[in-house]
Amino acid sequence: MSEKNIRVLALDLDGTLTNDEKKVTPRTRAALDAAVAKGVTIVLASGRPTAGIMPLAKDLGLDKKGGCILAYNGGAIIDCKTGETLYQKRLDPDMVPKLCAFAAEQDIAILTYNKEGVVTERPEDEWAAREGFTCHLPMIQVEDLAAYVDYPICKMLITLDPARRDEVCAEGKKRFEGQIDLYPSSPFFIEAVPLGVAKDVSLGALLEKMGLTRENLMACGDGLNDRSMLAFAGTGVAMRNAEDAVKAVASDVTTADNNHDGVAEAIEKFILD
């Protein structure tokens, strides 16, 4: 039982809040509504672009009840009610051609986003297509991604066969050391973000804005990109289906996975007890 004063609940989406069909089930919705009724601010914290999170935020009623979207793995935080950007970090434009060249060399897909959807040279790539499915956004094919991106972006996403993830990530880290951060967010995704962009950093900035501390934060996640926020949060909960390295930094692990209301279990235990 918890006596913690949890005021902010940060939730990873894929593999955490949503089941494998990318849906939030009734029990989890009820738990979220009850937490909001207790004055808890919900933050949807994902590697997805803002446009890929907004429909879910609206579906959960956060545009009316209030709440935040933490997009691009911490590259931006948006107030769901007002649409105001509370925090943002952009990728250096010089990095776009460098990352595109790296992906071409490795013969893997790389993508980013525009206002309409996911832009890539390889929309038919099996792993790239998963981002379109995840975000419910259309895949837009461009001839030359580096030339196409003449607008500010928060991140790029490398997509690849899971068997190659760790080797390519290590190679990329070596290549771009001190220029950007690279880390996996799923078995087939590697995030390419500005230095210092991570879920814990932007959540820290949000808490400061709200006059709260990490003790007031509960975070739930399953992927390697959730480790920082679970370690940072006063209450860090890993899903049963989380990678082992994520469970290792969590203060609690649910008995249920993302397909069986793991998030509801965590909310009931720590916020609604």
ROTORDREN-234961 format. One record per atom (N, C-alpha, C): z negated, y negated, x negated; residue in one letter. Coordinates in steps of 0.001 Angstrom, whole numbers, plus 500000, padded with zeros to 6 digits. Example, Ala and Ser with C-alpha at 12.3 -4.5 7.8 and 13.67 -1.06 7.14 Angstrom:
2
492200505690486810A492200504500487700A492200503300486800A492920502250487150S492860501060486330S492130499970487100S
END
This chain:
273
500000501210499154M500000500000500000M500000498749499126M500626497736499608S500829496570498754S500185495325499337S499544494583498459E498973493302498882E499833492155498352E501049492486497918K501887491478497277K502431490497498299K502577489251497841N503151488238498720N504648488154498433N505404489074499007I506851489113498771I507528488110499699I508206487146499088R508849486079499867R510369486121499762R510867486810498708V512312486921498500V512648488392498263V513679488876498967L514111490260498824L515563490270498354L515779490680497102A517130490734496528A517658492158496634A518826492299497254L519379493619497509L520765493773496914L520910494753496027D522250495138495612D522930495723496851D524249495667496907L524959496149498104L525446497587497953L526410497799497065D527065499104496969D526165500133496305D525902501209497031G524993502235496514G523538501918496780G523273500778497419T521891500384497720T521760500027499207T522134498812499558L522004498380500956L522996499096501869L524219499298501378T525231499954502216T525338501439501864T525704502224502861N525933503647502598N527336503824501997N527743505050501792D529021505271501109D530220504843501950D530015504596503242E531081504044504093E531042502515504091E530190501954503238K530021500493503101K529419499862504369K528557500637505053K527924500130506275K526412500039506104K525804499104506869V524339499013506934V523919499691508238V523079500703508112T522720501524509280T521626500851510132T521439501314511386P520494500664512299P519053500552511777P518533501612511149R517152501543510670R516992500464509584R517983500376508707T517921499362507642T518068497958508223T518952497793509208R519097496497509881R517777496062510518R517116496998511181A515844496689511851A514784496259510834A514763496939509690A513800496592508633A514088495198508074A515388494889507880L515777493560507389L515356492471508381L515628492708509671D515261491736510713D513748491505510731D512995492585510578A511531492468510576A511043491689509354A511701491906508202A511328491166506987A511625489677507152A512799489350507722V513176487952507971V512179487309508933V511767488072509946A510791487567510926A509452487247510265A509169487930509143K507928487661508382K508104486509507389K509293485881507407G509519484736506517G510105485076505165G510595486306505009V511194486720503732V512657486272503682V513055485677502554T514448485265502348T515240486434501762T516322486813502447I517172487911501967I518242487344501034I518395487983499870V519462487618498933V520352488845498743V521618488737499130L522569489826498912L523117489667497500L522680490538496590A522933490360495153A523928491396494655A525166490946494401S526229491903494093S527160491404493008S527896492344492419G528970491979491510G530205491492492270G530226491724493584R531383491318494398R531579489804494365R532806489353494659P533027487906494802P532381487413496099P532184486111496204T531565485532497407T532289485989498673T533637485951498644A534432486339499822A534226487797500211A533812488612499262G533580490034499525G532181490321500038G531316489292500063I529933489450500542I529741488724501879I530483487618502062M530311486764503241M530385487518504575M531381488425504767P531438489130506054P530155489921506351P529583490553505310L528337491309505493L527178490363505805L527141489212505114A526091488217505376A526140487766506845A527353487544507336K527521487123508745K527146488246509691K527550489451509340D527236490621510157D525719490800510292D524994490457509235L523524490568509259L522867489314509850L523708488332510194G523180487116510822G522549486129509857G522827486293508550L522189485401507565L522754483987507629L523963483838508187D524539482492508324D523753481681509366D523058482383510272K522246481686511273K520760481689510905K520279482866510438K518848483006510140K518481482433508775K519499482258507931G519232481798506562G519196482983505606G519458482705504348G519530483736503322G520514483282502261G520691484090501230C521578483684500135C522514484814499740C523639484406499160I524571485342498535I524511485096497034I524217486157496279L524294486092494821L525545486891494458L526607486188494077A527900486829493830A528192486951492331A529239487694492003Y529707487815490609Y528594488228489658Y527671489061490132N526581489543489283N525621488463488837N525579487360489550G524708486261489147G525482485032488725G526805485090488783G527625483931488405G527518482786489390G527137483095490639A527005482048491657A525974482459492706A525243481476493224I524372481709494390I524742480692495457I524977481198496676I525395480348497794I524390480466498931I524052479347499546D523195479335500730D524047479753501929D523672480849502593C524494481390503694C524602480428504871C523545479648505095K523513478774506277K524358477520506066K524210476911504911T524878475617504658T526178475761503876T526355476909503206G527540477095502359G527412476401501014G526260475801500763E526045475051499514E525919476004498324E526548475632497199T526403476409495959T525118475954495268T524181476876495112L522879476533494523L522867476748493009L523793477598492527Y523801477946491099Y525189478477490761Y525718478106489604Q527042478612489246Q527300478575487744Q527950479622487239K528407479646485836K529837480176485811K530713479459485112R532128479829485068R532486480530483757R533510481360483839L534035482020482645L534922481032481882L534786480991480576D535629480128479741D537100480530479940D537974479576480329P539390479899480584P540074480594479407P539629480294478176D540220480933476989D540034482449476991D539003482910477728M538703484344477717M539681485146478572M540338484489479512V541203485226480454V542342485960479726V543165485255478916P544223485988478202P543669487029477231P542528486732476611K541936487692475662K541531488982476370K540918488842477542L540493490024478295L541689490800478838L542714490065479279C543930490726479768C544594491527478647C544633490952477449A545231491643476300A544427492894475944A543109492776476009F542222493918475717F542481495066476707F542592494718477998A542830495736479025A544193496403478820A545212495605478463A546567496149478241A546561497133477068A545837496727476014E545705497562474813E545062498914475148E544062498878476036Q543339500097476426Q544066500851477548Q545148500245478062D545910500816479174D545028501055480408D544274500005480768I543409500077481953I543627498818482787I543197498851484028A543388497709484922A542283496673484721A542654495413484958I541667494323484965I542026493433486148I541030492852486754L541289492046487948L540338490862488017L540689489914488865T539780488833489239T540099488502490699T539759487301491139Y539848486998492570Y540463485624492791Y541134485460493938N541500484121494384N540898483940495780N541257482894496494K540653482662497814K540997483764498816K542149484422498603E542612485421499578E542120486839499288E541953487161498014G541585488544497722G541475488853496243G541798490110495910V541668490624494546V543027490523493860V543102489841492713V544386489711492007V544410490560490735V545496491291490577T545635492193489437T547113492511489225T547437492975488013E548807493430487748E548997494870488226E547866495562488494R547948496993488835R547218497309490147R547705496811491275P546987497032492531P546958498497492964P547932499284492439E547997500694492841E547065501564491993E546476500976490948D545554501729490095D544381502242490943D544091503524490810E543053504171491631E541708503454491548E541359503029490336W540017502444490147W540010500985490584W541120500276490352A541214498880490805A541170498814492332A541856499745492989A541914499756494453A540523499897495067A539595500489494318R538234500650494836R537541499308495050R537909498323494243E537295497001494419E537774496369495727E539042496558496052G539558496063497329G538835496705498495G538630498038498391F537934498786499441F536484498312499564F535834498172498418T534430497762498387T534234496391499017T535105495462498673C534953494077499130C535629493803500472C536377494814500988H537179494595502203H538140493421502003H538749493357500811L539693492279500518L541051492880500161L542134492166500476P543458492680500115P543686492648498604P544520493582498120M544917493619496718M546199492802496588M546208491851495669I547373490974495484I547953491231494101I549216491646494065Q549852491942492775Q550457490685492171Q550179490476490877V550807489366490146V551494489942488913V552526489263488458E553307489720487305E552490489635486030E551837488481485860D551147488163484610D549812487497484971D548751488298484947L547440487811485407L546955486615484591L547116486697483271A546641485605482409A547328484287482751A548616484348483056A549362483129483406A549006482663484822A548697483617485684Y548413483308487090Y547080482549487246Y546088482946486456V544748482361486624V544685480977485971V545025479949486759D544961478571486240D543875477808486994D542899478540487527Y541802477952488317Y540488478539487785Y539347477892488049P538075478392487502P537663479718488147P537216480655487326I536706481928487846I535314482207487284I534563483045487993C533208483381487544C533167484663486724C534160485564486967K534150486823486212K535494487516486297K535667488509485427M536774489453485537M536137490842485602M536899491789486141L536381493145486296L537371494133485692L536885494935484747I537677496007484155I537403497265484972I538479497964485387T538290499172486190T538943500342485476T538243501481485443L538755502581484630L538117503902485008L538717504974484511D538191506312484715D536769506378484143D535802506891484918P534415506953484434P534256507624483070P535148508586482774A535057509300481490A535249508350480305A535914507197480542R536183506258479447R535249505042479455R534427504927480478R533650503690480659R532842503292479415R532026504213478934D531093503846477859D531806503507476555D532867504255476265E533635504034475023E534340502663475086E534973502349476223V535680501069476363V534686499908476377V533550500121477023C532531499062477076C532020498746475668C531771499777474888A531291499590473509A532334498845472672A533590499212472852E534688498575472116E534801497095472513E534711496820473804G534789495449474306G533626494589473833G532430495185473818K531244494452473354K531406494025471904K531967494937471116K532178494648469701K533196493509469556K534289493623470314R535382492654470243R534939491252470675R534143491170471735F533836489859472331F532397489405472104F531772489996471087E530373489653470805E530195488150470622E529193487590471292G528912486161471162G529833485268471979G530812485875472679Q531733485079473508Q531469485274475004Q531318486538475408I531008486859476805I530071488063476833I529542488371478006D528760489598478190D529602490614478933D529522491861478488L530193492981479150L529140494022479480L529131494503480732Y528236495616481067Y528762496362482286Y528438497665482375P528920498460483508P528138498106484776P528828498140485933S528135497933487203S528292499138488121S529156500081487722S529310501339488452S529955502312487469S530090503567487852P530726504514486914P532140504094486497P532826503268487339F534217502913487035F534460501416486903F533421500613486838F533574499157486694F532833498639485466F533481497708484741I532806496959483667I532959495475483991I531845494776484068E531838493348484382E532088492542483109E532920491527483196A533133490583482088A532712489213482605A531568488741482113V530959487523482659V530571486552481541V530325485273481883P529852484336480856P528555484835480220P528326484446478978L527094484837478282L525885484463479124L524954485415479223G523697485117479918G523764485223481430G524913485619481975V524977485805483427V524490487210483762V523456487263484569A522912488534485049A522101488222486300A521823489248487063K521130489028488338K519734488410488136K519043488814487062D517683488277486872D517693486780486559D518677486332485788V518733484919485384V518929484017486595V519917484378487440S520183483523488600S519063483627489632S518445484803489769L517304484927490690L516134484072490200L515954484023488873G514908483175488290G515134481710488642G516410481275488563A516760479884488904A516505479619490388A516831480603491232L516614480458492677L515126480363493005L514339481236492388L512881481223492634L512283479876492234L512747479371491087E512250478075490606E512549476978491633E513764476998492165K514184476040493199K513288476116494430K512847477357494729M512034477589495923M510540477399495662M510196477117494390G508780476954494038G508020478268494042G508727479366493731L508100480697493738L508182481312492340L507500482444492148T507544483151490861T508090484558491066T508285485267489966R508820486632490050R507900487566490831R506603487215490894E505665488023491684E506015487991493166E506729486942493601N507135486825495012N508464487526495297N509033488162494265L510354488781494391L510272490298494437L510963490870495424M511201492312495438M512704492514495306M513108493462494470A514532493734494267A514796495228494405A515929495576495018C516335496977495163C517727497157494574C517932498250493827G519238498469493221G519447499905492778G520669500179492313D520996501536491860D521817501571490574D522525500459490241G523466500480489116G522900499834487861G523621500023486743L523149499474485471L523056497951485506L523895497302486324N523820495835486412N522629495376487257N521889496330487841D520673495982488600D519413496077487738D519551496642486549R518365496849485706R517611495558485456R518355494486485136S517681493236484772S516842492715485929S517367492776487153M516598492212488279M515433493120488677M515584494441488505L514468495336488843L513326495160487837L513688494967486584A512663494761485553A511982493405485733A512745492419486197F512249491047486359F511364490892487596F511710491585488668A511000491411489944A509565491919489874A508687491251490597G507304491726490723G507287493133491290G508200493412492219T508364494750492794T509831495146492641T510117496058491728G511491496495491467G511669497927491935G512508498124492935V512656499450493550V514050500020493276V514088501189492646A515365501880492410A515602502858493552A516872502981493952M517235503975494951M517167505370494334M516950506354495177R516933507730494698R518234508078493972R519362507486494427N520672507766493823N520968506904492590N519992506121492123A520208505223490973A520441506013489686A521141505360488737E521285505963487404E519886506028486758E519675507028485900D518344507240485302D517818506026484557D518729505315483863A518311504126483101A517768503036484032A518209503056485296V517744502076486284V516360502486486785V516202503770487075K514890504280487521K513815504005486471K514226504059485199A513269503892484099A512604502514484089A513310501471484585V512716500123484549V512087499720485895V512245500572486909A511747500220488245A510258500494488375A509609499743489277S508182500018489525S508025501088490600S509130501381491305D509069502398492359D510469502983492545D510545504245492945V511830504883493255V511719505450494674V512711505167495517T512644505640496896T512853507152496959T512323507780498013T512554509222498200T513901509433498892T514431508353499528A515723508441500219A516796507719499414A518051508196499537D519145507517498841D519794506471499760D520892505879499291N521549504802500057N522183505303501352N522403506615501457N522969507160502692N521889507536503711N520634507409503302H519521507788504186H518454506692504226H518912505441504285D518010504296504499D516953504090503422D517376504240502159G516443503978501058G515881502562501087G516741501576501424V516279500180501480V515252499997502593V515502500634503745A514535500546504858A513186501114504422A513231502233503717E511990502860503221E511211501880502342E511928501220501435A511277500270500523A510691499063501268A511452498534502235I510969497371503006I509739497765503824I509802498915504460E508671499378505277E507426499544504413E507626500060503215K506485500338502329K505865499062501755K506709498147501268F506173497006500523F506066495697501307F506855495562502386I506853494283503106I506247494427504501I506528495536505175L506087495681506561L504817496505506720L504340497125505582D503163498003505708D502139497366506651D
END
